[in-house]
Amino acid sequence: MAQPLRFRRAPGRWSADRVRSQLERPLDDNLGATASDPWFSPPPGYDARRFDMDDGSFALFCWTDDDADPPSGASGGPAGYWVGNTETPSELWRTDKYGFDEVPYPVSRWVQRELLAALHDDEPWLAAYPHVSWYFLPVFCSKDGAETTRAFFRDHAAGFPDATREEGTGFVEETLRPGTLDDYRETMAGKLGTSASLDLVRMSAAIAEFTAARILTDAGYDVTPEIEVTTGHSLDFRATDPDTGRASLVEVTRPQPASNRSASGPVAAVRDTAETKTSGQLEAHGGGVTLLVDCTSFPADDWAAVRDAEPDVRHRPAVVLRARPNGHVEGYRKGSVPIDLSPAVDWV
């Protein structure tokens, strides 16, 4: 799978002539490139060019004679910054890559203004969801994932069954609005994927982690994603009670509805998915992890069957739940769950 959009930093002195000969000309020869001034003013002290290719891809490049605030580990001095979802000119092949939060803030801010304007030009409806637009910008504008990630929200309601794109996207917008996951943007946004093929199962599983973070936060916990443990695995979250400092590890799994898998019914789908998780990652960890089984992908009838049966999931402690786009969450518990989710979950 390709990676989310990242910057390349090219140390050295750049000029309009060098940009034209080493970036614009190779792009034009291979893809047909139109070079122009950027849509927004570049950062103070920088010059910039925008490249639009005939195949619809793009690139931005800005350069300065004094990169006074270089990324960690890089030397200051003259340098250029490149970002784009097109082929990389050979002059930049051996340059280092950096995330949006690692390059100088004025450079990142300028690029994100350019990207957001282009995104909303292509997908005007997304302008109503500024947090979703910003948070997932590295995948919405990625080389291989632009079409699939946008379609996931536009055509598949962010994985919510029987919901409109406004309802599904609105749920994710409200989840991101408090900013509790802002510091983990590159990691969490990347979970949505940058594959050229639309994988609804994987994308829905990624949204399950955002749902879990929202539930934990609404219940009063501080959340930290991607916790490395001694088995060599990473677990999805650490949930910390800010009053006591007590921390609990949380892993999330999202079963697919029975109609999408070989399981004979929704109850079996829950059991099978949870068993896959518990017989692998959680078994290796040896206990002490709360498993959240997110049945949000289940249509109402399937969830009703699970809710009535309250099947065991071969792991304790566990919470089996289903979220709706309006923020309402239903669920039930198995075992002694060390985190109190009562402020966020309506127990059945």
C-alpha positions in Angstrom: 0.0 0.0 0.0 1.3 3.5 -0.8 1.9 6.1 1.8 0.0 9.3 2.7 1.2 12.5 1.1 4.6 13.7 2.6 7.1 16.4 1.9 10.5 16.0 0.3 13.2 18.4 1.4 15.9 19.2 -1.1 18.9 21.0 0.4 20.8 23.4 -1.7 20.3 26.6 -3.6 17.3 26.8 -5.9 16.3 29.3 -8.5 13.6 29.8 -11.0 15.9 28.5 -13.8 16.9 25.4 -11.8 13.2 24.6 -11.0 12.4 25.0 -14.6 15.2 22.7 -15.9 15.2 20.0 -13.1 11.6 19.8 -12.1 9.2 21.4 -14.7 10.9 20.1 -17.8 11.1 16.4 -16.7 7.5 16.5 -15.6 6.4 18.1 -18.9 8.3 15.5 -20.9 6.8 12.6 -19.1 3.3 13.7 -18.1 2.6 17.0 -19.7 2.9 19.7 -17.0 1.6 23.2 -16.7 3.6 25.4 -14.4 2.0 28.4 -12.7 2.0 30.6 -9.7 0.4 28.9 -6.7 -3.1 29.8 -5.8 -2.0 31.3 -2.4 1.0 33.4 -1.6 3.9 31.3 -0.6 5.5 31.6 2.9 7.5 34.8 3.6 11.0 34.4 2.2 10.0 31.6 -0.2 9.4 31.4 -3.9 6.9 28.8 -5.2 5.5 27.1 -8.3 2.5 24.8 -8.8 2.6 22.0 -11.4 -0.6 20.5 -12.8 -0.2 17.4 -15.0 -2.4 16.3 -17.9 -3.4 13.1 -15.9 -4.9 15.2 -13.1 -2.0 14.8 -10.7 -0.2 17.9 -9.2 2.8 19.0 -7.3 3.9 22.1 -5.3 7.5 23.3 -4.8 8.7 26.2 -2.7 12.3 27.2 -2.0 14.3 29.7 0.1 17.9 30.8 0.6 17.6 30.5 4.3 15.7 27.6 5.8 16.0 28.9 9.4 13.7 26.3 11.0 14.6 23.0 9.3 13.1 19.6 10.3 14.7 17.8 13.2 18.1 16.4 12.2 18.4 18.5 9.1 20.8 21.4 8.5 19.6 25.0 7.8 20.6 27.0 4.8 19.1 27.0 1.3 16.5 24.3 0.6 13.3 23.5 -1.3 10.2 21.6 -0.3 8.3 19.4 -2.7 4.9 17.8 -2.2 2.7 16.1 -4.8 0.7 13.0 -5.9 2.6 12.7 -9.1 5.9 11.1 -10.2 8.9 12.5 -8.4 11.6 14.1 -10.7 14.9 12.3 -10.5 16.6 15.3 -9.0 14.6 14.7 -5.8 14.8 10.9 -5.6 17.4 10.8 -2.8 15.8 13.5 -0.7 14.4 12.9 2.8 10.7 12.7 3.5 8.8 14.5 6.2 5.3 14.7 7.6 3.1 17.7 7.6 4.0 18.5 11.2 7.8 18.1 10.7 8.4 20.8 8.1 8.4 24.5 8.9 4.9 25.6 9.9 4.6 28.4 7.3 5.5 25.8 4.6 3.0 23.3 5.9 0.3 25.9 6.3 0.8 27.2 2.7 0.7 23.7 1.2 -2.4 22.8 3.2 -4.3 25.9 2.0 -3.4 24.9 -1.6 -4.5 21.3 -1.0 -7.7 22.1 0.8 -8.7 24.6 -1.9 -8.1 21.9 -4.6 -9.9 19.2 -2.6 -13.0 21.4 -2.1 -12.9 22.4 -5.8 -13.1 18.6 -6.7 -15.5 17.7 -3.8 -17.5 20.9 -2.9 -19.7 19.0 -0.4 -16.6 18.3 1.8 -16.2 22.0 2.5 -19.0 21.6 5.1 -16.8 19.3 7.0 -13.6 21.2 7.8 -12.2 18.8 10.4 -12.6 15.8 8.1 -11.1 17.7 5.2 -8.1 18.8 7.1 -7.5 15.6 9.1 -7.6 13.2 6.1 -5.9 15.7 3.7 -2.7 13.5 3.5 -4.8 10.6 2.1 -7.5 12.6 0.3 -4.7 14.0 -1.9 -2.4 11.0 -1.9 -1.1 9.4 -5.1 -3.2 6.2 -5.0 -5.8 6.9 -2.4 -7.4 10.1 -3.5 -10.3 8.5 -5.3 -10.9 5.7 -2.9 -10.8 7.7 0.3 -13.0 10.4 -1.0 -15.5 7.8 -2.3 -15.5 6.1 1.1 -17.1 9.2 2.6 -19.0 10.4 -0.4 -20.6 7.1 -1.6 -20.4 4.8 1.5 -21.3 7.2 4.4 -17.9 6.5 6.1 -19.0 2.9 6.7 -22.4 3.5 8.3 -25.2 1.3 6.9 -28.5 2.9 6.0 -27.0 6.4 6.3 -26.4 9.4 4.0 -23.0 10.7 3.3 -23.9 13.8 5.4 -24.8 11.6 8.4 -21.7 9.4 8.2 -19.3 12.2 7.5 -21.0 14.3 10.2 -20.2 11.6 12.8 -16.5 11.6 11.9 -16.6 15.5 11.8 -17.9 15.6 15.4 -15.4 12.9 16.5 -12.5 15.1 15.2 -13.9 18.5 16.3 -12.5 18.4 19.9 -8.9 17.9 18.6 -8.0 15.1 20.8 -6.5 13.1 17.9 -4.8 16.1 16.2 -1.4 15.1 17.5 -1.7 11.7 15.9 -3.0 12.8 12.5 -0.4 11.2 10.3 -0.7 7.8 12.0 -4.5 7.8 12.3 -5.3 9.3 8.9 -2.9 6.8 7.3 -5.0 4.0 8.7 -7.7 4.9 6.1 -5.3 3.8 3.5 -3.9 5.0 0.2 -4.7 2.0 -2.0 -6.1 2.5 -5.5 -8.7 -0.2 -4.8 -11.7 0.5 -2.6 -11.5 -1.8 0.5 -14.6 -1.0 2.5 -13.7 -3.6 5.2 -10.3 -2.1 5.9 -11.6 1.5 5.8 -14.5 0.7 8.1 -12.1 -1.0 10.5 -10.1 2.2 10.5 -13.2 4.3 11.3 -13.9 1.9 14.2 -10.7 3.2 15.9 -12.0 6.8 15.6 -15.3 5.6 17.0 -13.5 4.0 19.9 -11.5 7.1 20.6 -14.7 9.2 20.6 -16.4 6.8 23.1 -13.3 6.8 25.4 -13.1 10.5 25.3 -16.8 11.0 25.9 -16.4 8.7 28.9 -13.8 11.0 30.3 -10.5 9.3 29.4 -7.4 10.6 27.8 -6.5 8.5 24.8 -3.2 7.7 23.2 -3.1 5.6 20.0 -0.7 2.9 18.9 0.8 1.6 22.1 3.7 -0.7 21.7 3.8 -3.7 24.0 6.4 -6.2 25.0 5.1 -8.9 22.6 6.2 -6.7 19.6 2.6 -5.8 18.8 0.9 -2.5 18.9 -2.4 -2.1 20.6 -4.9 0.5 19.5 -5.2 2.7 22.6 -4.2 3.5 26.1 -7.1 5.0 28.0 -6.0 7.0 31.0 -8.2 8.3 33.8 -7.1 11.9 34.3 -8.2 11.9 37.9 -6.4 8.7 39.1 -3.7 8.3 36.4 -4.8 4.7 36.0 -4.3 3.4 32.4 -6.0 0.6 30.5 -5.1 -0.9 27.2 -7.8 -1.2 24.6 -8.0 -3.1 21.3 -10.7 -2.6 18.7 -12.1 -5.0 16.1 -15.0 -4.4 13.7 -17.0 -7.5 12.4 -18.5 -7.3 9.0 -22.3 -8.1 8.7 -23.2 -11.7 8.0 -24.2 -10.9 4.4 -20.6 -9.9 3.6 -18.9 -13.1 5.0 -19.2 -16.8 5.3 -20.6 -16.7 8.9 -24.1 -18.2 9.2 -25.5 -15.1 11.0 -24.7 -11.9 12.9 -24.0 -13.7 16.2 -21.5 -16.1 14.5 -20.0 -13.1 12.7 -19.3 -11.4 16.1 -17.9 -14.6 17.6 -15.7 -15.4 14.6 -14.2 -11.9 14.3 -13.5 -11.7 18.0 -11.9 -15.1 18.0 -9.5 -14.1 15.2 -8.4 -11.2 17.3 -8.2 -13.1 20.6 -6.4 -16.1 19.2 -3.7 -13.9 17.7 -2.7 -10.5 19.0 -4.5 -10.6 22.3 -3.4 -14.2 23.1 0.2 -13.2 22.6 -0.2 -10.3 24.9 -1.5 -12.6 27.7 -4.4 -10.6 29.1 -5.0 -7.2 30.6 -6.6 -5.7 27.4 -10.2 -4.6 27.0 -11.6 -5.6 23.6 -14.1 -3.4 21.9 -16.1 -5.2 19.3 -17.6 -2.5 17.1 -20.7 -3.7 15.3 -21.4 -0.4 13.6 -21.3 -2.1 10.1 -24.3 -4.2 11.1 -27.7 -3.2 9.8 -30.4 -2.7 12.4 -31.8 -6.3 12.2 -28.4 -7.9 12.6 -27.6 -5.7 15.6 -30.9 -6.5 17.1 -30.1 -10.2 16.9 -26.7 -9.7 18.6 -28.2 -7.4 21.2 -30.8 -9.9 22.2 -28.4 -12.9 22.3 -25.5 -11.0 23.9 -23.1 -13.7 22.7 -19.8 -14.3 24.4 -16.7 -13.2 22.4 -14.1 -15.6 23.9 -12.3 -12.7 25.5 -12.9 -10.9 28.7 -13.1 -8.0 29.5 -15.0 -7.0 26.3 -17.6 -4.5 25.2 -19.8 -5.2 22.2 -21.3 -2.1 20.8 -22.9 -0.3 17.8 -22.7 3.4 17.0 -25.1 5.4 14.9 -24.3 8.6 13.0 -26.2 10.8 15.6 -23.7 9.7 18.2 -25.9 7.2 20.0 -24.0 4.1 21.1 -25.6 0.9 22.4 -23.6 -2.0 23.9 -23.2 -4.8 26.4 -20.3 -6.0 28.6 -18.6 -9.3 29.2 -16.4 -9.7 32.2 -15.2 -7.0 34.6 -14.4 -4.1 32.3 -11.8 -1.8 33.9 -12.9 1.3 32.1 -16.3 3.0 32.8 -17.9 3.7 29.5 -21.4 4.5 31.0 -21.3 8.2 30.1 -20.9 7.3 26.4 -22.7 3.9 26.0 -26.3 3.0 26.5 -26.1 -0.4 28.1 -28.7 -2.9 26.8 
